[in-house]
Amino acid sequence: MKKHLLAFAVTALAAGSVLAQANDTLAKVKASGSITMGVRDSSGALSYTLGDGKYAGYHVELCQRIIANVEKAVGKKLEVKYVSVTSQNRIPLVQNGTVDIECGSTTNNLGRQKDVSFLDTAYVEEVRIAVKGASGITGIAQLNGKNVATTTGTTSVQLLRKHERATGVDFKEVFGKDHADSFLLLESGRADAFVMDAQILAGNIANSKSPADYKIVGEVLNVEPIGIMVRKDDPAFKKLGDDTIRELAKSGELAKLYDKWFVQPIPPKNTRVGLPASDATKAAWANPNDKPAEDYAKK
């Protein structure tokens, strides 16, 4: 009996050790010599592809700054691997360890906090409506009977349905598999409007064939903190990420990074997104926190 108990204890200890390793990102990347960054192909100026496996954007550069501090913490240079994630698979890929840090455009909310941890917010988003300028649409009231695009797996889907019920406006939802696909629905005329984070709308407009043909219109449909995701129950890695963001905010470097990606011309076309930092984003820099979207809704 004692032998069985001893064997069970050893097995439990080993399992606990494996679990600890799985949740200890710093130990994992030190042992492997590499770290994997989850990135998006078309998440506006937060994260987008330059082609040939290269990615750029505000959250991408912010993650690169965090990884530089990870290298200092583990005492070695790391190979940085990029994995393109989607709205649908981004959270599972963080949970199962395929991605160590996700640097896209994910709304931090209570539901998602059950599955992953979010670093302190460096960007607060306003959800808006993009339309063709010639459409005459100026707000959600003009969407009655229209086709409205949004991206599968995003919070904008629930937001659209909520506004549909509240306003009595009856529109048809059409879904893009990613943000570029959703914008294509608008561009091709298959959708009359595209509802999404304002910076994603602005980024896709800036990189379109005819940016002057589009407008971002109407009321702010929602205010949402957009966060960088890491695995849950890994306090050491989260602290390193939070400390990096706080240091950048305190030094003023975060504001410069924001200006670089949202105000100045950005590659590959050297177009401007033209979206100065909102008061909500500046407030997040002044008082760093990882509060979910539900806290913003209370204000």
Contacts in CASP RR format, 6 or more apart in sequence:
PFRMAT RR
TARGET T0000
AUTHOR 0000-0000-0000
METHOD contacts of the structure
MODEL  1
MKKHLLAFAVTALAAGSVLAQANDTLAKVKASGSITMGVRDSSGALSYTL
GDGKYAGYHVELCQRIIANVEKAVGKKLEVKYVSVTSQNRIPLVQNGTVD
IECGSTTNNLGRQKDVSFLDTAYVEEVRIAVKGASGITGIAQLNGKNVAT
TTGTTSVQLLRKHERATGVDFKEVFGKDHADSFLLLESGRADAFVMDAQI
LAGNIANSKSPADYKIVGEVLNVEPIGIMVRKDDPAFKKLGDDTIRELAK
SGELAKLYDKWFVQPIPPKNTRVGLPASDATKAAWANPNDKPAEDYAKK
21 27 0 8 1.000
21 28 0 8 1.000
22 28 0 8 1.000
22 97 0 8 1.000
23 231 0 8 1.000
23 232 0 8 1.000
23 233 0 8 1.000
23 234 0 8 1.000
24 234 0 8 1.000
24 236 0 8 1.000
24 237 0 8 1.000
25 35 0 8 1.000
25 100 0 8 1.000
25 101 0 8 1.000
25 230 0 8 1.000
25 231 0 8 1.000
25 234 0 8 1.000
25 236 0 8 1.000
25 237 0 8 1.000
26 70 0 8 1.000
26 73 0 8 1.000
26 74 0 8 1.000
26 236 0 8 1.000
26 237 0 8 1.000
26 240 0 8 1.000
28 100 0 8 1.000
29 35 0 8 1.000
29 70 0 8 1.000
29 74 0 8 1.000
29 78 0 8 1.000
29 100 0 8 1.000
30 74 0 8 1.000
30 75 0 8 1.000
30 76 0 8 1.000
33 76 0 8 1.000
33 78 0 8 1.000
33 79 0 8 1.000
34 78 0 8 1.000
34 79 0 8 1.000
34 80 0 8 1.000
34 81 0 8 1.000
35 67 0 8 1.000
35 70 0 8 1.000
35 78 0 8 1.000
35 79 0 8 1.000
35 80 0 8 1.000
35 81 0 8 1.000
35 100 0 8 1.000
35 101 0 8 1.000
36 80 0 8 1.000
36 81 0 8 1.000
36 82 0 8 1.000
36 83 0 8 1.000
36 97 0 8 1.000
36 98 0 8 1.000
36 99 0 8 1.000
36 100 0 8 1.000
36 101 0 8 1.000
37 55 0 8 1.000
37 60 0 8 1.000
37 63 0 8 1.000
37 67 0 8 1.000
37 80 0 8 1.000
37 81 0 8 1.000
37 82 0 8 1.000
37 83 0 8 1.000
37 99 0 8 1.000
37 100 0 8 1.000
37 101 0 8 1.000
37 102 0 8 1.000
37 103 0 8 1.000
38 82 0 8 1.000
38 83 0 8 1.000
38 84 0 8 1.000
38 85 0 8 1.000
38 90 0 8 1.000
38 93 0 8 1.000
38 99 0 8 1.000
38 101 0 8 1.000
38 102 0 8 1.000
38 103 0 8 1.000
38 104 0 8 1.000
39 47 0 8 1.000
39 49 0 8 1.000
39 55 0 8 1.000
39 60 0 8 1.000
39 82 0 8 1.000
39 83 0 8 1.000
39 84 0 8 1.000
39 85 0 8 1.000
39 103 0 8 1.000
39 104 0 8 1.000
40 46 0 8 1.000
40 47 0 8 1.000
40 48 0 8 1.000
40 84 0 8 1.000
40 85 0 8 1.000
40 86 0 8 1.000
40 104 0 8 1.000
40 105 0 8 1.000
40 178 0 8 1.000
40 179 0 8 1.000
41 48 0 8 1.000
41 49 0 8 1.000
41 84 0 8 1.000
41 178 0 8 1.000
41 180 0 8 1.000
42 48 0 8 1.000
42 49 0 8 1.000
42 178 0 8 1.000
42 179 0 8 1.000
42 180 0 8 1.000
42 183 0 8 1.000
42 200 0 8 1.000
42 204 0 8 1.000
43 59 0 8 1.000
43 104 0 8 1.000
43 105 0 8 1.000
43 179 0 8 1.000
43 200 0 8 1.000
44 57 0 8 1.000
44 105 0 8 1.000
44 179 0 8 1.000
44 199 0 8 1.000
44 200 0 8 1.000
44 202 0 8 1.000
44 203 0 8 1.000
44 204 0 8 1.000
44 273 0 8 1.000
45 57 0 8 1.000
45 58 0 8 1.000
45 199 0 8 1.000
45 202 0 8 1.000
45 203 0 8 1.000
45 261 0 8 1.000
45 262 0 8 1.000
45 266 0 8 1.000
45 273 0 8 1.000
45 275 0 8 1.000
46 57 0 8 1.000
46 58 0 8 1.000
46 59 0 8 1.000
46 60 0 8 1.000
46 103 0 8 1.000
46 104 0 8 1.000
46 105 0 8 1.000
46 123 0 8 1.000
46 199 0 8 1.000
46 200 0 8 1.000
46 226 0 8 1.000
46 261 0 8 1.000
47 55 0 8 1.000
47 56 0 8 1.000
47 57 0 8 1.000
47 58 0 8 1.000
47 59 0 8 1.000
47 60 0 8 1.000
47 103 0 8 1.000
47 104 0 8 1.000
47 105 0 8 1.000
48 55 0 8 1.000
48 56 0 8 1.000
48 57 0 8 1.000
49 55 0 8 1.000
49 84 0 8 1.000
50 56 0 8 1.000
50 267 0 8 1.000
50 268 0 8 1.000
53 82 0 8 1.000
55 82 0 8 1.000
56 266 0 8 1.000
56 267 0 8 1.000
57 261 0 8 1.000
57 266 0 8 1.000
58 122 0 8 1.000
58 123 0 8 1.000
58 257 0 8 1.000
58 258 0 8 1.000
58 260 0 8 1.000
58 261 0 8 1.000
58 262 0 8 1.000
59 103 0 8 1.000
59 104 0 8 1.000
59 105 0 8 1.000
59 122 0 8 1.000
59 123 0 8 1.000
59 226 0 8 1.000
59 227 0 8 1.000
59 228 0 8 1.000
60 103 0 8 1.000
60 104 0 8 1.000
61 257 0 8 1.000
61 260 0 8 1.000
61 261 0 8 1.000
62 103 0 8 1.000
62 122 0 8 1.000
62 228 0 8 1.000
62 244 0 8 1.000
62 245 0 8 1.000
62 248 0 8 1.000
62 254 0 8 1.000
62 257 0 8 1.000
63 101 0 8 1.000
63 103 0 8 1.000
63 228 0 8 1.000
64 80 0 8 1.000
65 244 0 8 1.000
65 248 0 8 1.000
66 101 0 8 1.000
66 119 0 8 1.000
66 228 0 8 1.000
66 240 0 8 1.000
66 241 0 8 1.000
66 244 0 8 1.000
66 245 0 8 1.000
67 78 0 8 1.000
67 80 0 8 1.000
67 101 0 8 1.000
69 240 0 8 1.000
69 241 0 8 1.000
69 243 0 8 1.000
69 244 0 8 1.000
70 78 0 8 1.000
70 237 0 8 1.000
70 240 0 8 1.000
71 77 0 8 1.000
71 78 0 8 1.000
73 240 0 8 1.000
83 93 0 8 1.000
83 98 0 8 1.000
83 99 0 8 1.000
85 93 0 8 1.000
85 99 0 8 1.000
85 102 0 8 1.000
85 104 0 8 1.000
86 177 0 8 1.000
86 178 0 8 1.000
87 151 0 8 1.000
87 152 0 8 1.000
87 153 0 8 1.000
87 154 0 8 1.000
87 178 0 8 1.000
88 152 0 8 1.000
88 153 0 8 1.000
90 99 0 8 1.000
90 102 0 8 1.000
90 104 0 8 1.000
90 106 0 8 1.000
90 229 0 8 1.000
91 106 0 8 1.000
91 112 0 8 1.000
91 115 0 8 1.000
91 116 0 8 1.000
91 229 0 8 1.000
93 99 0 8 1.000
93 102 0 8 1.000
94 102 0 8 1.000
94 115 0 8 1.000
94 116 0 8 1.000
94 229 0 8 1.000
94 230 0 8 1.000
94 231 0 8 1.000
95 115 0 8 1.000
95 116 0 8 1.000
95 231 0 8 1.000
95 232 0 8 1.000
97 231 0 8 1.000
100 230 0 8 1.000
100 231 0 8 1.000
101 228 0 8 1.000
101 229 0 8 1.000
101 230 0 8 1.000
102 116 0 8 1.000
102 228 0 8 1.000
102 229 0 8 1.000
102 230 0 8 1.000
103 228 0 8 1.000
104 226 0 8 1.000
104 227 0 8 1.000
104 228 0 8 1.000
105 125 0 8 1.000
105 197 0 8 1.000
105 199 0 8 1.000
105 200 0 8 1.000
105 226 0 8 1.000
106 112 0 8 1.000
106 118 0 8 1.000
106 226 0 8 1.000
106 227 0 8 1.000
106 228 0 8 1.000
106 229 0 8 1.000
107 125 0 8 1.000
107 154 0 8 1.000
107 155 0 8 1.000
107 224 0 8 1.000
107 225 0 8 1.000
107 226 0 8 1.000
107 227 0 8 1.000
107 293 0 8 1.000
108 118 0 8 1.000
108 121 0 8 1.000
108 224 0 8 1.000
108 225 0 8 1.000
108 226 0 8 1.000
108 227 0 8 1.000
108 290 0 8 1.000
108 291 0 8 1.000
108 292 0 8 1.000
108 293 0 8 1.000
109 155 0 8 1.000
109 224 0 8 1.000
109 292 0 8 1.000
109 293 0 8 1.000
109 294 0 8 1.000
110 292 0 8 1.000
110 293 0 8 1.000
110 294 0 8 1.000
111 292 0 8 1.000
112 118 0 8 1.000
112 229 0 8 1.000
112 292 0 8 1.000
113 292 0 8 1.000
115 232 0 8 1.000
116 229 0 8 1.000
116 230 0 8 1.000
116 231 0 8 1.000
116 232 0 8 1.000
117 229 0 8 1.000
117 230 0 8 1.000
117 231 0 8 1.000
117 232 0 8 1.000
117 233 0 8 1.000
117 234 0 8 1.000
117 238 0 8 1.000
117 290 0 8 1.000
118 225 0 8 1.000
118 227 0 8 1.000
118 228 0 8 1.000
118 229 0 8 1.000
118 230 0 8 1.000
118 290 0 8 1.000
118 292 0 8 1.000
119 227 0 8 1.000
119 228 0 8 1.000
119 229 0 8 1.000
119 230 0 8 1.000
119 238 0 8 1.000
119 241 0 8 1.000
119 242 0 8 1.000
119 245 0 8 1.000
119 290 0 8 1.000
120 241 0 8 1.000
120 242 0 8 1.000
120 245 0 8 1.000
120 246 0 8 1.000
120 284 0 8 1.000
120 288 0 8 1.000
120 289 0 8 1.000
120 290 0 8 1.000
121 225 0 8 1.000
121 226 0 8 1.000
121 227 0 8 1.000
121 284 0 8 1.000
121 288 0 8 1.000
121 289 0 8 1.000
121 290 0 8 1.000
121 291 0 8 1.000
122 227 0 8 1.000
122 228 0 8 1.000
122 245 0 8 1.000
122 248 0 8 1.000
122 249 0 8 1.000
122 254 0 8 1.000
122 258 0 8 1.000
122 281 0 8 1.000
122 284 0 8 1.000
122 285 0 8 1.000
123 199 0 8 1.000
123 225 0 8 1.000
123 226 0 8 1.000
123 227 0 8 1.000
123 258 0 8 1.000
123 281 0 8 1.000
123 284 0 8 1.000
124 223 0 8 1.000
124 224 0 8 1.000
124 225 0 8 1.000
124 226 0 8 1.000
124 278 0 8 1.000
124 280 0 8 1.000
124 281 0 8 1.000
124 283 0 8 1.000
124 284 0 8 1.000
124 296 0 8 1.000
125 197 0 8 1.000
125 198 0 8 1.000
125 199 0 8 1.000
125 223 0 8 1.000
125 224 0 8 1.000
125 225 0 8 1.000
125 226 0 8 1.000
126 197 0 8 1.000
126 198 0 8 1.000
126 220 0 8 1.000
126 221 0 8 1.000
126 222 0 8 1.000
126 223 0 8 1.000
126 224 0 8 1.000
126 278 0 8 1.000
126 280 0 8 1.000
127 156 0 8 1.000
127 159 0 8 1.000
127 195 0 8 1.000
127 196 0 8 1.000
127 197 0 8 1.000
127 198 0 8 1.000
127 220 0 8 1.000
127 221 0 8 1.000
127 222 0 8 1.000
127 223 0 8 1.000
127 224 0 8 1.000
128 195 0 8 1.000
128 196 0 8 1.000
128 197 0 8 1.000
128 198 0 8 1.000
128 201 0 8 1.000
128 216 0 8 1.000
128 217 0 8 1.000
128 218 0 8 1.000
128 220 0 8 1.000
128 221 0 8 1.000
129 137 0 8 1.000
129 139 0 8 1.000
129 140 0 8 1.000
129 143 0 8 1.000
129 193 0 8 1.000
129 194 0 8 1.000
129 195 0 8 1.000
129 201 0 8 1.000
129 216 0 8 1.000
129 217 0 8 1.000
129 218 0 8 1.000
129 221 0 8 1.000
130 183 0 8 1.000
130 186 0 8 1.000
130 193 0 8 1.000
130 194 0 8 1.000
130 195 0 8 1.000
130 196 0 8 1.000
130 201 0 8 1.000
130 204 0 8 1.000
130 205 0 8 1.000
130 214 0 8 1.000
130 215 0 8 1.000
130 216 0 8 1.000
130 217 0 8 1.000
131 137 0 8 1.000
131 186 0 8 1.000
131 192 0 8 1.000
131 193 0 8 1.000
131 194 0 8 1.000
131 214 0 8 1.000
131 215 0 8 1.000
131 217 0 8 1.000
132 186 0 8 1.000
132 189 0 8 1.000
132 213 0 8 1.000
132 214 0 8 1.000
132 215 0 8 1.000
133 213 0 8 1.000
133 214 0 8 1.000
133 215 0 8 1.000
134 213 0 8 1.000
135 192 0 8 1.000
135 193 0 8 1.000
136 142 0 8 1.000
137 143 0 8 1.000
137 146 0 8 1.000
137 192 0 8 1.000
137 193 0 8 1.000
137 217 0 8 1.000
138 217 0 8 1.000
138 218 0 8 1.000
139 217 0 8 1.000
139 218 0 8 1.000
139 219 0 8 1.000
140 163 0 8 1.000
140 167 0 8 1.000
140 169 0 8 1.000
140 218 0 8 1.000
140 219 0 8 1.000
140 221 0 8 1.000
141 167 0 8 1.000
141 169 0 8 1.000
143 169 0 8 1.000
143 171 0 8 1.000
143 192 0 8 1.000
143 193 0 8 1.000
144 169 0 8 1.000
144 170 0 8 1.000
144 171 0 8 1.000
145 170 0 8 1.000
145 171 0 8 1.000
145 172 0 8 1.000
146 171 0 8 1.000
146 172 0 8 1.000
146 192 0 8 1.000
146 193 0 8 1.000
147 171 0 8 1.000
147 172 0 8 1.000
147 174 0 8 1.000
147 185 0 8 1.000
147 190 0 8 1.000
147 191 0 8 1.000
147 192 0 8 1.000
147 193 0 8 1.000
148 160 0 8 1.000
148 171 0 8 1.000
148 172 0 8 1.000
148 173 0 8 1.000
148 174 0 8 1.000
148 191 0 8 1.000
148 192 0 8 1.000
148 193 0 8 1.000
148 194 0 8 1.000
148 195 0 8 1.000
149 173 0 8 1.000
149 174 0 8 1.000
149 175 0 8 1.000
149 176 0 8 1.000
149 182 0 8 1.000
149 183 0 8 1.000
149 185 0 8 1.000
149 186 0 8 1.000
149 190 0 8 1.000
149 191 0 8 1.000
149 193 0 8 1.000
149 194 0 8 1.000
149 195 0 8 1.000
150 156 0 8 1.000
150 157 0 8 1.000
150 160 0 8 1.000
150 173 0 8 1.000
150 175 0 8 1.000
150 176 0 8 1.000
150 182 0 8 1.000
150 194 0 8 1.000
150 195 0 8 1.000
150 196 0 8 1.000
151 157 0 8 1.000
151 175 0 8 1.000
151 176 0 8 1.000
151 177 0 8 1.000
151 178 0 8 1.000
151 179 0 8 1.000
151 181 0 8 1.000
151 182 0 8 1.000
151 196 0 8 1.000
152 175 0 8 1.000
152 176 0 8 1.000
152 177 0 8 1.000
154 196 0 8 1.000
155 222 0 8 1.000
155 224 0 8 1.000
155 293 0 8 1.000
156 195 0 8 1.000
156 196 0 8 1.000
156 197 0 8 1.000
157 173 0 8 1.000
157 175 0 8 1.000
159 195 0 8 1.000
159 221 0 8 1.000
159 222 0 8 1.000
160 171 0 8 1.000
160 173 0 8 1.000
160 195 0 8 1.000
161 173 0 8 1.000
163 169 0 8 1.000
163 221 0 8 1.000
164 170 0 8 1.000
164 171 0 8 1.000
174 185 0 8 1.000
174 190 0 8 1.000
174 191 0 8 1.000
175 182 0 8 1.000
176 182 0 8 1.000
176 184 0 8 1.000
176 185 0 8 1.000
179 196 0 8 1.000
179 200 0 8 1.000
179 204 0 8 1.000
180 204 0 8 1.000
182 191 0 8 1.000
182 194 0 8 1.000
182 196 0 8 1.000
183 194 0 8 1.000
183 201 0 8 1.000
183 204 0 8 1.000
183 205 0 8 1.000
183 208 0 8 1.000
185 191 0 8 1.000
185 194 0 8 1.000
186 192 0 8 1.000
186 193 0 8 1.000
186 194 0 8 1.000
186 214 0 8 1.000
187 208 0 8 1.000
187 209 0 8 1.000
194 201 0 8 1.000
194 204 0 8 1.000
195 221 0 8 1.000
197 224 0 8 1.000
197 226 0 8 1.000
198 216 0 8 1.000
198 275 0 8 1.000
199 262 0 8 1.000
199 273 0 8 1.000
199 275 0 8 1.000
201 216 0 8 1.000
202 216 0 8 1.000
202 273 0 8 1.000
202 274 0 8 1.000
202 275 0 8 1.000
203 273 0 8 1.000
205 211 0 8 1.000
205 214 0 8 1.000
205 216 0 8 1.000
206 269 0 8 1.000
206 271 0 8 1.000
206 272 0 8 1.000
206 273 0 8 1.000
206 274 0 8 1.000
207 269 0 8 1.000
207 271 0 8 1.000
208 214 0 8 1.000
211 271 0 8 1.000
222 293 0 8 1.000
222 297 0 8 1.000
223 280 0 8 1.000
223 293 0 8 1.000
223 296 0 8 1.000
223 297 0 8 1.000
224 293 0 8 1.000
224 296 0 8 1.000
225 284 0 8 1.000
225 290 0 8 1.000
225 291 0 8 1.000
225 292 0 8 1.000
225 293 0 8 1.000
225 296 0 8 1.000
227 290 0 8 1.000
228 241 0 8 1.000
230 237 0 8 1.000
230 238 0 8 1.000
230 241 0 8 1.000
231 237 0 8 1.000
242 288 0 8 1.000
242 290 0 8 1.000
245 254 0 8 1.000
245 288 0 8 1.000
246 288 0 8 1.000
247 253 0 8 1.000
248 254 0 8 1.000
248 257 0 8 1.000
249 255 0 8 1.000
249 285 0 8 1.000
249 286 0 8 1.000
249 288 0 8 1.000
254 285 0 8 1.000
255 277 0 8 1.000
255 285 0 8 1.000
258 277 0 8 1.000
258 281 0 8 1.000
259 277 0 8 1.000
260 266 0 8 1.000
261 273 0 8 1.000
262 273 0 8 1.000
262 274 0 8 1.000
262 275 0 8 1.000
262 276 0 8 1.000
262 277 0 8 1.000
263 272 0 8 1.000
263 273 0 8 1.000
263 274 0 8 1.000
263 275 0 8 1.000
263 276 0 8 1.000
264 272 0 8 1.000
265 271 0 8 1.000
265 272 0 8 1.000
266 272 0 8 1.000
266 273 0 8 1.000
280 296 0 8 1.000
END
